[in-house]
Amino acid sequence: MNMRNYKPREKKTVTDFTTKRRKKICRFCENNIDYIDYKDERLLRRFVTERGKIVPRRISGNCAIHQRKLTKAIKRGRHLAIMAFESESFR
């Protein structure tokens, strides 16, 4: 390594990492929704990827209680054929 061109890196402080992220707010807590209806396909489709996987909590921003209720509603909708298990284009 050529020591003439060597520059030490600046260390990032803790505040540099926290200022970029914004805390995600649970949509269900914000709108005071207690019951997530398994028949509301439009709402459930928002939390499912194109491949049919349930979006994780850290990405969707849901709280733990509502994420569990949402997962149960999606699985009920799939079981009753309201929602597809998988998208048509990937078969």
C-alpha angles and dihedrals in degrees: 000000000000107000094197093072095039115125120178115236120247113244116237116232125224092255091061091064098044098048094063097055124076119204111248116229122218108248092210094052091046093053094037093241111165101172122048108206115223090205093062098092095173092060094044093047089064090065098047125080124230090262091054099256121139111248111244123246096248090059100039094044096227122148118246095257095051093042089058091048091047092051091051091049092050092050091049091050091051092048092052091046094246089121129031120245089219137012118263094235094062098055 
